[in-house]
Every structure is written in structure tokens, then in C-alpha cells.
Amino acid sequence: MRTGSEPVTARSALRLRFWLSAWGLIWAAAGTVAFVLAGRPGWAAACAVLWLLVTVDMVMIVRHIRQGPHYQPGRDVPPYEPVDERSAPPPKRPPRPPTQRPSKPSHP
């Protein structure tokens, strides 16, 4: 059941993101070195830019992990707040039937 608080209670698998970033960091660094040794400066630059982006992402992930439960609650924190029947929104009204407009007279 959706409560409408999903953006507030959303969770991110930060440790999984960390290990995927580590994998990307290894491949971007290896690609940069391999393309430099192969004499392909354009591809080496592309891998170096990717290496930089992955490094920045990894720093942000580590920062969020170190901030603690505010960004990644533990297993004891429920993902949704319990629904209170008294504070439930009122039921929606059924849609109105379409109104018929008088047709415009055609001009000869």
C-alpha cells in the first residue's frame, strides 16, 4: 500500500553502489593505462574522464555511508509509516459526465 511518503522513506543500497563504483574505478583506471600505452590519447582521455566521474561518485557514496542512518536506515527501521485510518484521505468523487454543448450553426 502506498502512503505518499515514498520519497522521504526511500532507501538506497549504498554498499552495493560502493562496490559497483569500485569495479568501475578499476576498469576506468585500467582502460586509461592501456590506452596510454597503446598510443590512443582520445580513448585514454575518455577513460580518464570516466575515472574522475567514478571517483567523485565513490566519494559521495562513502560520505553518505559515514553519515549513518539518516541516509541508510538499518533493518529495524520500517520502510513505510503505518497507515492511520483516521488520517486517510477522503475518497475521490466520481468524474462528472460530459456536458453537451449546443452545436454552432453553420454559415453558408
Secondary structure, 3 states (H helix, E strand, C coil): CCCCCHHHHCCCCHHHHHHHHHHHHHHHHHHHHHHHHHCCHHHHHHHHHHHHHHHHHHHHHHHHHHCHHHCCCCCCCCCCCCCCHHHCCCCCCCCCCCCCCCCCCCCC
